[in-house]
Amino acid sequence: MAIERYGVNSYGPGKVRHAPIVRAGKWIFGTGLRATNALGLIDPGVSRDDRPLDPPPRAQREAEFIFRRLGRELAAAGVAPPSASVLVSGLLSPSAQMDVQVIATTQDSALAPKQIDVAGVSAPRESGYSPCTRVGDLVFVAGQLARDETGGIAPEARVPPGQLWKGTRIALETRYLVEKRLRPALQAAGSDPDLVLKAQVYLSHAEDLPAFWQVWSACCGGTLPPTLVVPVRHPAFGTEDATVEINVVAATANARSRIRDIECGIDLVAPGMIPARSLDGLLFVAGLMGIDSAGLVPDARVDRCLPFYQATARAQTADILGKARKIFAAAGSDLENVVRVLQFHSDLGDFYDTYTEWRSAVGDGGLPFSAVEVGKDLFVPGASLIVDLWGSVPGAA
């Protein structure tokens, strides 16, 4: 399942090569899609600098531009486009307000997305998205919060007022989210938490990480699936009071025997986590950081007495790419088959340093990347980068 790139463009004097669309067999990945022109600048028809307040609202203009372009590029790749998008801040194009990621199937795949109705689990009516979708033997559960039918955080997910011994907020919220929203959605689609191939988790309080791991591991049967955890600023979610959001990709029970756990002895942010899982030619990788069992890797540590003699972001990226090579090799693939790169920076000013490491690793064919700026505390002192990877395994579909 060799990958194909579409719409590759070069941005800036550093000639950063971006591949917005990648096809891997019957799957299409759209990454880092923004309302920009060939120079990487916001399209004038979107910004309308001379009349910025003309209708429709700026956010609508931006979304419409992205999806028009997306339609053209997906058509070139042979796609009927089911999609999902998120709004983020701190983008590589400073005047952009949106960055969209998409997963779709090709028209010749015979895979039709099926919306799964789940009792008690719904999306806000105005959002327009499906909480749970099944495509073949893959189940996609959209980002879930610990909210009830009112749209607010459920009482069971809160520490009762005046109580100090009734649990912690992150533990209560995570447990409610999994048991009342994720598990029912997965089971309605023929899956279960122990079949999760990849989870993406956003925490609005970085200090909640240890308690989150405890609950998440227990909810997944004692084994941590490949999981990305990103700290974001509070408030960060559609429900203002929420502190955690989780979305997952899982396999159906029919595919259990085809799931392969990829073990390769690397250091991750959570001890005991499975580094990656593969299914039918797709590789789902845990969040990677430039860390070891003692903290930030030695090559990335900045000497406080000589602070200007180290490019720490570049050193962290080198370590992350070394780990990624081991994962991809253990799965029977290599970094040429990366289909999506999501980078979470504490400072986007580090992006070009990280890109130069990628270019050394995979060349100039075009990287399917998105990069955003998030909170300053990335769990490990000195860490400034978290990388989320998706990949393809040739010949394994």
C-alpha positions in Angstrom: 0.0 0.0 0.0 2.4 2.7 -1.2 1.3 6.2 -0.6 0.5 8.9 -3.1 0.6 12.6 -2.5 -1.7 15.3 -4.0 -1.6 19.1 -4.1 2.0 19.4 -2.8 3.1 23.0 -2.4 6.1 24.9 -1.1 5.8 27.7 1.5 8.2 30.4 2.6 11.9 31.1 1.9 12.7 27.8 3.6 10.6 26.0 1.0 8.6 24.0 3.4 6.9 21.2 1.3 3.4 20.4 2.4 1.3 17.5 1.1 -2.3 18.3 2.1 -3.7 15.0 0.7 -2.2 11.6 0.9 -3.8 8.4 -0.4 -2.9 5.0 1.2 -4.8 2.3 -0.6 -8.5 2.8 0.1 -7.9 5.5 2.6 -7.3 9.3 2.2 -5.8 11.6 4.7 -6.2 15.4 4.5 -3.9 17.2 6.9 -3.2 20.9 7.7 -5.9 22.2 5.4 -6.3 26.0 5.7 -7.8 28.8 3.6 -4.5 29.8 2.1 -3.2 30.6 -1.3 -0.1 29.2 -3.1 2.1 31.4 -0.9 0.6 30.1 2.3 -1.2 33.4 3.0 -4.9 33.7 3.8 -6.9 34.0 0.5 -8.0 37.7 0.0 -11.6 36.5 -0.6 -11.6 35.0 2.9 -10.0 37.9 4.8 -11.7 40.7 2.8 -9.3 43.2 4.5 -11.1 46.2 3.2 -14.5 45.0 4.3 -13.9 42.3 6.9 -17.3 42.5 8.5 -19.3 41.9 5.4 -21.5 38.8 5.6 -21.1 35.8 5.8 -19.0 35.8 9.0 -15.3 35.3 8.6 -15.4 31.7 10.1 -18.0 30.7 7.5 -16.0 32.2 4.6 -12.9 30.3 5.8 -14.7 27.0 6.2 -16.4 27.2 2.8 -13.0 27.9 1.1 -11.4 24.9 2.8 -14.1 22.6 1.9 -14.3 23.8 -1.7 -10.6 23.1 -2.1 -10.9 19.9 -0.2 -13.6 18.7 -2.6 -11.3 19.4 -5.6 -8.3 17.7 -4.1 -10.3 14.7 -2.9 -11.9 14.3 -6.3 -8.4 14.1 -7.8 -7.6 11.3 -5.3 -10.9 9.4 -6.1 -12.9 10.1 -3.0 -16.4 10.5 -1.6 -15.7 12.8 1.3 -17.0 12.0 4.8 -15.0 14.4 7.0 -14.4 15.9 10.4 -12.8 19.2 11.4 -11.7 21.1 14.5 -11.0 24.8 15.2 -7.6 25.5 16.7 -5.5 28.5 17.7 -1.9 29.3 17.1 -1.6 28.1 13.5 1.4 28.3 11.1 -0.6 30.9 9.1 -1.0 33.5 11.9 -4.1 35.1 10.3 -5.9 31.7 9.8 -8.6 30.7 12.2 -9.0 27.1 11.2 -7.0 24.0 10.4 -8.8 20.9 9.2 -7.9 17.3 9.3 -9.9 14.7 7.3 -10.0 11.0 6.9 -12.0 9.6 3.9 -12.4 6.5 1.8 -11.9 6.2 -1.9 -14.8 5.8 -4.3 -13.5 2.4 -5.5 -13.1 1.0 -1.9 -16.7 -0.1 -1.6 -16.5 1.2 2.0 -19.5 3.3 2.9 -19.5 5.3 6.2 -22.4 4.3 8.4 -23.6 6.7 11.1 -24.2 4.8 14.4 -27.0 6.0 16.6 -26.2 5.6 20.2 -28.8 6.0 22.9 -27.9 8.8 25.3 -24.9 9.9 23.2 -25.5 12.8 20.8 -23.7 15.7 19.4 -24.8 19.3 19.8 -27.4 20.0 17.1 -25.6 23.0 15.7 -22.3 21.0 15.3 -23.5 18.9 12.4 -21.2 15.9 13.2 -21.9 12.3 14.0 -20.7 11.1 17.4 -19.9 7.6 16.0 -19.2 6.3 12.5 -18.3 2.8 11.3 -16.4 2.3 8.1 -15.8 -1.4 7.3 -14.0 -2.7 10.4 -13.0 0.7 11.7 -15.0 2.7 14.2 -14.5 6.4 14.6 -15.8 8.1 17.8 -15.7 11.9 17.7 -14.4 13.9 20.6 -16.4 13.2 23.7 -16.8 15.3 26.9 -18.2 14.2 30.2 -21.5 15.9 29.6 -25.1 14.8 30.0 -28.2 15.4 27.9 -28.3 19.1 29.1 -25.0 19.8 27.4 -23.3 20.6 30.7 -20.9 18.5 32.7 -22.8 15.6 34.3 -23.2 15.8 38.1 -21.6 12.4 38.5 -18.4 13.8 36.8 -18.0 16.6 39.4 -16.6 16.5 42.9 -19.6 17.3 45.1 -19.4 20.8 46.6 -17.7 20.9 49.9 -16.2 17.4 49.6 -12.5 16.6 49.6 -12.7 12.7 49.6 -15.2 12.0 46.8 -12.6 11.6 44.1 -10.7 14.0 41.8 -12.3 16.0 39.0 -10.2 14.4 36.3 -10.8 10.9 37.5 -14.6 11.4 37.8 -14.8 13.2 34.4 -12.7 10.6 32.6 -14.6 7.6 34.0 -17.9 9.2 33.2 -16.8 10.1 29.7 -15.6 6.5 29.0 -18.4 4.6 30.7 -21.4 6.8 29.6 -20.2 8.0 26.2 -17.2 6.2 24.7 -18.1 2.6 25.7 -21.7 2.8 24.6 -20.7 4.3 21.3 -18.1 1.6 20.7 -20.4 -1.2 21.7 -23.2 0.1 19.4 -20.7 -0.1 16.5 -19.6 -3.6 17.4 -16.4 -2.6 19.2 -15.1 -2.2 22.8 -12.4 -0.1 24.6 -9.9 -3.0 24.5 -10.2 -2.7 20.7 -9.1 0.9 20.6 -6.3 1.3 18.0 -5.6 4.9 18.8 -6.9 7.6 21.2 -6.3 11.4 21.1 -6.8 13.1 24.4 -6.8 16.8 25.3 -6.3 17.9 28.9 -6.9 21.4 30.0 -4.8 20.9 33.2 -1.4 19.3 32.5 -1.1 18.3 36.2 -4.0 15.9 35.7 -1.9 13.5 33.6 -1.0 10.9 36.2 -4.6 10.5 37.4 -5.8 10.4 33.9 -3.5 7.5 33.0 -4.8 5.5 36.0 -8.4 5.8 35.0 -7.8 5.4 31.2 -5.7 2.2 31.7 -8.4 0.7 33.9 -11.1 1.6 31.5 -9.1 -0.1 28.6 -8.7 -3.4 30.5 -5.4 -2.6 32.1 -3.5 -2.1 28.8 -2.9 1.4 27.5 -3.6 1.5 23.7 -1.5 3.9 21.6 -2.6 7.3 23.0 -1.7 10.9 22.2 -2.2 13.3 25.1 -1.9 17.0 24.5 -2.2 19.8 27.2 -4.3 22.7 26.1 -5.3 26.0 27.7 -8.4 26.1 29.9 -11.2 26.6 28.8 -10.5 24.6 25.7 -13.7 22.7 24.8 -17.3 23.3 23.6 -18.5 22.9 27.2 -16.5 25.6 29.0 -16.2 23.7 32.3 -14.8 20.5 30.7 -11.2 19.4 31.5 -10.8 16.4 29.2 -11.8 15.4 25.7 -11.2 12.0 24.1 -11.7 10.7 20.5 -10.8 7.2 19.4 -10.3 5.0 16.4 -11.1 1.3 17.2 -11.5 -2.0 15.4 -14.7 -4.0 15.4 -14.8 -7.4 17.1 -14.7 -9.0 13.7 -11.2 -7.7 13.2 -9.8 -8.6 16.6 -7.5 -11.4 15.2 -6.1 -9.0 12.6 -4.9 -6.3 15.1 -1.2 -6.4 15.6 0.5 -4.8 18.6 3.8 -3.2 17.6 6.4 -3.5 20.4 9.8 -2.0 20.0 11.2 -0.9 23.4 11.0 2.9 23.2 10.3 5.5 26.0 6.8 7.0 25.9 5.1 9.5 28.2 3.2 6.6 29.9 5.1 3.5 31.0 3.6 0.3 29.6 1.7 1.9 26.7 1.6 0.0 23.4 3.7 2.1 21.0 1.5 1.4 18.0 -1.1 -0.9 16.6 -1.7 -1.9 13.0 -4.8 -3.2 11.2 -5.2 -3.9 7.5 -2.3 -1.8 6.3 -2.9 1.2 8.6 -0.5 2.0 11.4 -1.7 3.9 14.5 1.1 5.4 16.6 1.1 6.7 20.2 2.1 10.3 20.9 5.9 10.7 20.7 8.2 13.0 22.7 11.9 13.5 22.9 12.1 11.9 26.4 13.6 8.9 28.1 13.1 7.4 31.6 15.0 10.2 33.2 13.2 13.1 31.5 14.1 15.1 28.4 16.7 13.3 26.3 20.3 14.5 27.0 20.9 15.9 23.5 17.9 18.2 23.9 18.7 19.6 27.3 19.8 23.2 27.4 22.7 24.1 29.7 21.5 27.1 31.7 25.0 28.5 31.6 25.2 28.1 27.8 21.6 28.6 26.7 22.3 29.7 23.1 24.4 26.7 22.0 21.6 24.2 21.6 18.6 23.8 19.2 16.5 21.8 21.6 13.4 21.5 19.3 15.6 20.0 16.6 17.2 17.6 19.1 13.8 16.5 20.3 12.6 15.9 16.8 15.7 13.8 16.0 14.9 11.6 19.0 11.2 11.4 18.0 12.1 10.4 14.5 14.5 7.7 15.8 11.6 6.3 17.8 9.3 6.5 14.8 11.8 4.6 12.7 11.8 1.8 15.2 8.0 1.7 15.3 7.6 1.7 11.5 10.4 -0.9 11.0 8.8 -3.2 13.6 5.5 -2.9 11.7 7.2 -3.7 8.4 7.2 -0.1 7.1 9.4 3.1 7.1 9.0 6.8 7.4 8.3 7.2 3.7 4.9 5.8 4.5 3.9 8.4 7.1 0.4 9.6 6.1 -0.2 12.2 8.7 2.0 14.3 11.1 0.4 16.4 13.8 2.9 18.5 15.7 2.0 20.2 19.0 4.4 22.9 20.0 4.9 25.0 23.1 6.3 27.7 20.7 5.6 27.6 16.9 8.8 29.5 16.4 10.5 26.1 16.7 8.6 24.7 13.7 11.2 25.2 11.0 13.9 23.5 13.1 11.7 20.5 13.4 10.9 20.5 9.7 14.6 20.5 8.7 14.9 17.2 10.7 11.9 15.8 8.8 13.4 16.9 5.5 16.6 15.1 6.3 14.6 12.0 7.2 12.1 11.7 4.3 13.3 14.2 1.6 11.4 16.9 -0.2 8.5 14.9 -1.6 6.0 16.7 0.6 5.2 16.2 4.3 1.5 15.7 5.3 1.7 17.9 8.4 -0.1 20.3 10.6 1.5 22.2 13.4 -0.3 24.1 16.2 0.8 25.9 19.4 -0.6 24.6 22.6 0.1 25.1 26.3 3.7 25.8 27.6 3.7 22.8 30.0 4.2 19.7 27.9 4.3 17.3 30.9 8.1 16.9 31.0 10.4 19.8 32.1 12.1 21.3 29.0 9.9 19.5 26.5 8.5 21.7 23.7 7.1 19.2 21.2 4.6 16.3 21.0 4.2 14.5 17.6 1.3 12.4 16.5 1.9 10.0 13.6 -0.3 7.9 11.4 1.2 5.5 8.8 0.8 2.9 6.1 2.2 -0.6 6.0 2.8 -1.6 2.4 1.5 -5.0 1.4 -0.5 -5.5 4.6 -3.9 -4.3 3.4 
